């Protein structure tokens, strides 16, 4: 299966503008990849209407602290969903339940400078008070550099936020 293509800059900026114009507020956490999604959201004017908090629990101990337990594997659907639920709880706490919120999470294994077993991939999840949705991004090893893989994953994070904000197609 081929790796998905990143959005164009214009598509990305339009999506983020629409997200910022929506009432949705998010807490986002990314680990191992998807970090550009945070800077993308923060670099477009209006970020304070969308982003409540952003975290990068990069070390295993930081990820374990966010989850409240040490997972067997950091890059899994279960971990992404648990991260999203933790972010959703935090978002509700920060808004005192008065606004529409979502917890957004990504855990990824991207190009690295060491030998690693397993596929390059990402699991992305978004939790609201009603539902948890998730996505998996498979990345073909050796096809892209780390920056491109992070861009692909970050774009998928943004698409999920856009879908939840009901602005993405």
C-alpha positions as CSV (number, residue, x, y, z in Angstrom):
1,X,0.0,0.0,0.0
2,X,1.5,3.3,-1.0
3,X,2.1,6.1,1.6
4,X,-0.5,8.9,1.5
5,X,0.6,12.2,0.0
6,X,0.9,15.3,2.1
7,X,-1.5,18.2,1.5
8,X,-0.4,21.3,-0.4
9,X,0.4,24.3,1.7
10,X,-2.7,26.1,0.5
11,X,-4.9,23.1,1.4
12,X,-3.3,22.9,4.8
13,X,-3.7,26.7,5.6
14,X,-7.3,26.7,4.4
15,X,-8.1,23.7,6.6
16,X,-6.5,25.3,9.6
17,X,-8.3,28.6,9.0
18,X,-11.6,26.7,9.0
19,X,-10.6,24.8,12.1
20,X,-9.8,28.1,13.9
21,X,-13.1,29.5,12.8
22,X,-15.0,26.5,14.3
23,X,-16.0,26.4,18.0
24,X,-14.0,23.2,18.6
25,X,-11.2,23.5,21.2
26,X,-8.5,20.8,21.5
27,X,-5.8,19.4,23.7
28,X,-3.3,17.6,21.5
29,X,-0.5,15.2,22.3
30,X,1.9,13.7,19.8
31,X,4.7,11.1,20.4
32,X,7.2,9.9,17.9
33,X,5.7,11.9,15.0
34,X,3.0,14.3,14.0
35,X,4.8,17.2,15.6
36,X,4.3,19.5,12.6
37,X,0.5,19.4,13.3
38,X,1.2,21.3,16.6
39,X,3.3,24.0,14.9
40,X,0.8,24.2,12.0
41,X,-2.0,24.9,14.3
42,X,-0.1,27.4,16.3
43,X,1.5,29.3,13.4
44,X,-1.8,30.2,11.8
45,X,-3.5,33.3,13.3
46,X,-6.5,32.2,15.5
47,X,-4.7,29.4,17.3
48,X,-5.9,30.6,20.7
49,X,-9.5,29.9,19.6
50,X,-8.6,26.2,18.9
51,X,-5.6,25.0,21.0
52,X,-6.0,24.7,24.7
53,X,-2.8,22.8,25.3
54,X,-0.2,20.9,23.3
55,X,2.1,18.1,24.6
56,X,4.9,16.1,23.2
57,X,5.4,13.1,25.6
58,X,8.4,11.9,23.6
59,X,10.1,9.6,26.2
60,X,8.5,6.4,27.3
61,X,8.3,7.7,30.8
62,X,6.5,10.9,29.7
63,X,4.1,8.8,27.6
64,X,3.4,6.6,30.6
65,X,2.7,9.6,32.7
66,X,0.1,10.9,30.2
67,X,-1.5,7.5,30.0
68,X,-1.3,6.6,33.7
69,X,0.3,3.3,32.9
70,X,3.3,1.9,31.0
71,X,2.1,0.4,27.7
72,X,3.6,-2.7,26.3
73,X,4.1,-0.9,23.0
74,X,4.2,2.8,22.5
75,X,2.9,2.8,18.9
76,X,-0.5,1.2,18.8
77,X,-4.1,2.0,18.3
78,X,-4.8,1.4,22.0
79,X,-2.2,3.9,23.0
80,X,-3.4,6.5,20.6
81,X,-7.0,6.1,21.8
82,X,-5.9,6.3,25.5
83,X,-3.8,9.4,24.8
84,X,-6.8,11.0,23.0
85,X,-9.1,10.2,26.0
86,X,-6.5,11.7,28.4
87,X,-6.4,14.8,26.2
88,X,-10.2,15.0,26.1
89,X,-10.4,14.9,29.9
90,X,-7.8,17.7,30.1
91,X,-9.8,19.7,27.5
92,X,-13.0,19.4,29.5
93,X,-11.1,20.4,32.7
94,X,-9.6,23.5,31.0
95,X,-13.0,24.6,29.6
96,X,-15.0,23.4,32.6
97,X,-17.2,21.6,30.1
98,X,-18.6,24.8,28.6
99,X,-17.3,24.5,25.0
100,X,-17.1,21.7,22.4
101,X,-13.8,20.0,22.9
102,X,-11.7,17.1,21.6
103,X,-8.6,15.3,22.7
104,X,-6.3,14.6,19.7
105,X,-3.4,12.2,19.8
106,X,-0.8,10.6,17.6
107,X,1.8,8.0,18.3
108,X,4.2,7.1,15.5
109,X,7.3,5.2,14.5
110,X,9.0,7.1,11.7
111,X,12.4,7.0,10.0
112,X,15.1,6.7,12.6
113,X,18.9,6.6,12.8
114,X,18.9,3.2,14.3
115,X,17.8,-0.3,13.4
116,X,14.2,-0.8,14.3
117,X,11.9,-3.7,13.8
118,X,8.4,-3.1,12.5
119,X,6.8,-0.8,10.0
120,X,7.0,2.9,9.8
121,X,3.5,3.9,10.9
122,X,1.3,6.1,12.9
123,X,-1.9,5.7,14.9
124,X,-4.0,8.8,15.3
125,X,-7.1,9.2,17.6
126,X,-9.6,11.9,18.4
127,X,-11.9,11.7,21.4
128,X,-14.9,13.9,22.1
129,X,-17.5,13.5,24.8
130,X,-19.5,11.3,22.4
131,X,-17.1,9.2,20.4
132,X,-13.5,8.1,19.8
133,X,-12.4,7.8,16.2
134,X,-9.0,6.6,15.0
135,X,-6.9,6.3,11.9
136,X,-3.8,4.3,10.9
137,X,-1.2,5.6,8.5
138,X,1.2,3.1,6.9
139,X,4.4,4.4,5.6
140,X,6.6,2.5,3.2
141,X,10.1,2.1,4.7
142,X,12.8,3.8,2.6
143,X,10.4,5.8,0.5
144,X,10.5,9.1,2.5
145,X,12.8,11.0,4.8
146,X,11.7,11.7,8.4
147,X,10.5,15.2,7.6
148,X,8.2,14.0,4.8
149,X,6.9,11.1,7.0
150,X,6.1,13.6,9.8
151,X,4.4,15.9,7.2
152,X,2.2,13.0,6.0
153,X,1.2,12.0,9.6
154,X,0.7,15.7,10.7
155,X,-1.6,16.3,7.8
156,X,-3.7,13.3,8.8
157,X,-3.9,14.7,12.3
158,X,-5.1,18.0,10.9
159,X,-7.7,16.2,8.7
160,X,-9.1,14.4,11.8
161,X,-9.4,17.7,13.7
162,X,-11.1,19.2,10.6
163,X,-13.5,16.3,10.5
164,X,-14.4,16.7,14.1
165,X,-14.8,20.4,13.7
166,X,-17.0,19.5,10.7
167,X,-15.0,21.6,8.3
168,X,-13.0,18.9,6.4
169,X,-14.3,17.1,3.4
